[in-house]
């Protein structure tokens, strides 16, 4: 059974006349009759009774007409969905993002995209960099946004402008007021850091190596799974941390945290996608909006 056969059957049923239906469909009478005969033969049913010079639907034909109309309606709806998807009038995209990106960098950009494409649903999940990369690899996320480098042959990683790591302490810390912090000073305080696998922690480890230190050299008091937890812990203690400047902007302004002078690098964020998966129009539009 084909959609064309259904279309012919519906036209004949509504006109109750093969010739008139054929003319409406721009088909020959023989092609129209053949389509009806093919349905009746294939399913061993009688759809029309030939009464005199006309035709009328049998009870089977009347029952089938309801279903045939429903199928064609669904087919038209499916066609409209594809047209809407192609025109970015509807659709969805799943994004996995690491915490700093998801909480501080991504929301404003998503709002801008939603204003331009209100019919597109963006689903965002939050995890650390390793978990985001895994989600993109497994296909549970179309795109990943992370603040740590990811080395995987199946993933492409596009570098974009990100943030800067800053070293901050609370109002009770002895470093407060110091003009400069030397690498050896990092060994004299306790630290609150993000968990293993986070981009923030990886970036700090890389900065330590450039200063001739290892993370294991430091006194790590706490490892916490969110930027907000790290920020709050440092605000209420005499510990130090290295954290994104996006996370502590308000705390620095309120003087609940204070920045200490120690050179830490600016870092890039990365957009991850699977190299072997098709980039949808929604994905392309989203990435283009970030470049604008």
PEWORA-V902212 format. One record per pair of residues at least 24 apart in sequence whose C-alpha atoms are under 8 Angstrom apart, sorted by sequence separation. I is the first residue (numbers start at 1). J is the second residue. D is the distance in whole Angstrom. If there is no record, write none. Layout:
# PEWORA-V902212
i	j	d
I	J	D
I	J	D
This chain:
# PEWORA-V902212
i	j	d
8	32	7
102	126	6
9	35	8
8	35	7
9	36	6
93	120	8
95	122	7
97	124	7
99	126	6
191	218	7
193	220	7
8	36	7
89	117	7
90	118	8
91	119	7
92	120	5
93	121	6
94	122	6
95	123	6
96	124	6
97	125	6
98	126	6
99	127	6
183	211	6
190	218	7
191	219	6
192	220	6
195	223	5
88	117	7
89	118	8
90	119	4
91	120	5
92	121	4
93	122	5
94	123	5
95	124	5
96	125	5
97	126	5
98	127	5
99	128	6
189	218	8
190	219	5
191	220	5
192	221	6
193	222	6
194	223	5
195	224	6
5	35	6
89	119	5
90	120	5
91	121	6
92	122	6
93	123	6
94	124	6
95	125	6
96	126	6
97	127	6
98	128	5
183	213	8
187	217	7
189	219	7
190	220	6
191	221	5
192	222	5
193	223	5
194	224	5
195	225	5
5	36	7
88	119	7
89	120	7
90	121	8
92	123	7
94	125	8
96	127	7
97	128	7
98	129	5
187	218	5
188	219	8
190	221	6
191	222	7
192	223	6
193	224	6
194	225	6
88	120	7
97	129	8
186	218	7
187	219	7
192	224	7
194	226	7
194	227	7
5	39	8
98	132	7
97	132	6
165	200	8
96	132	5
194	230	7
17	54	6
193	230	7
1	39	7
16	54	7
17	55	6
192	230	6
204	242	7
16	55	6
96	135	7
165	204	8
16	56	6
96	136	8
16	57	8
192	233	7
192	234	7
200	242	8
13	56	7
102	145	8
200	243	6
13	57	7
101	145	7
200	244	7
96	141	6
101	146	7
94	140	8
95	141	5
96	142	8
101	147	7
94	141	5
95	142	6
96	143	6
97	144	6
98	145	6
100	147	7
192	239	6
94	142	5
95	143	5
96	144	5
97	145	5
98	146	5
190	238	8
191	239	5
192	240	6
193	241	6
93	142	6
94	143	7
95	144	6
96	145	6
97	146	6
98	147	7
190	239	5
191	240	5
192	241	5
193	242	7
95	145	8
148	198	7
149	199	8
189	239	6
190	240	6
191	241	6
148	199	4
189	240	7
13	65	8
147	199	5
148	200	7
146	199	7
147	200	7
148	202	7
10	65	7
148	203	7
9	65	8
207	264	6
10	68	7
207	265	7
10	69	7
204	264	8
6	68	6
170	234	6
171	235	7
173	237	8
174	238	8
203	267	8
7	72	7
169	234	6
170	235	5
172	237	7
173	238	5
6	72	8
169	235	7
170	236	7
172	238	6
173	239	7
130	197	6
170	237	6
171	238	8
129	197	6
130	198	7
170	238	6
3	72	7
128	197	6
129	198	5
169	238	7
170	239	7
128	198	5
129	199	6
169	239	6
170	240	7
128	199	7
169	240	5
168	240	6
169	241	7
167	240	7
168	241	6
167	241	6
168	242	6
167	242	4
168	243	8
166	242	5
167	243	7
165	242	6
166	243	6
165	243	5
166	244	6
165	244	5
166	245	6
181	260	7
164	244	6
165	245	6
180	260	7
181	261	6
182	262	7
163	244	6
164	245	6
179	260	8
180	261	5
181	262	6
163	245	7
164	246	8
176	258	7
178	260	7
179	261	7
180	262	7
163	246	7
178	261	8
171	255	8
176	260	7
171	256	6
175	260	7
170	256	6
171	257	6
170	257	5
171	258	7
169	257	6
170	258	6
168	257	6
169	258	5
168	258	5
169	259	7
168	259	4
169	260	7
167	259	6
168	260	6
166	259	7
167	260	6
166	260	8
167	261	7
167	262	7
166	262	8
167	264	8
166	264	6
165	264	6
98	198	8
164	264	7
165	265	6
98	199	8
164	265	6
165	266	6
164	266	4
165	267	7
163	266	6
164	267	6
162	266	8
163	267	6
162	267	6
163	268	7
161	267	8
162	268	4
163	269	8
161	268	5
162	269	5
160	268	6
161	269	6
159	268	6
160	269	5
159	269	6
160	270	6
159	270	5
160	271	7
158	270	5
159	271	7
157	270	6
158	271	5
157	271	5
158	272	7
156	271	8
157	272	5
156	272	6
157	273	7
155	272	6
156	273	6
155	273	6
156	274	6
155	274	5
156	275	6
147	267	7
148	268	8
154	274	6
155	275	5
147	268	6
148	269	7
149	270	7
154	275	6
147	269	4
148	270	7
154	276	7
146	269	6
147	270	6
145	269	7
146	270	5
145	270	6
146	271	7
144	270	8
145	271	5
146	272	8
99	226	7
100	227	7
144	271	6
145	272	6
99	227	7
143	271	7
144	272	5
143	272	6
144	273	6
143	273	5
142	273	7
143	274	8
142	274	8
136	272	7
136	273	6
137	274	6
136	274	6
133	272	7
143	283	8
105	246	8
142	283	8
104	246	6
104	247	7
100	244	7
100	246	8
100	247	7
120	282	8
101	269	8
113	286	7
113	289	7
109	290	7
93	282	7
92	282	8
93	283	7
91	282	7
88	281	7
88	282	7
86	281	7
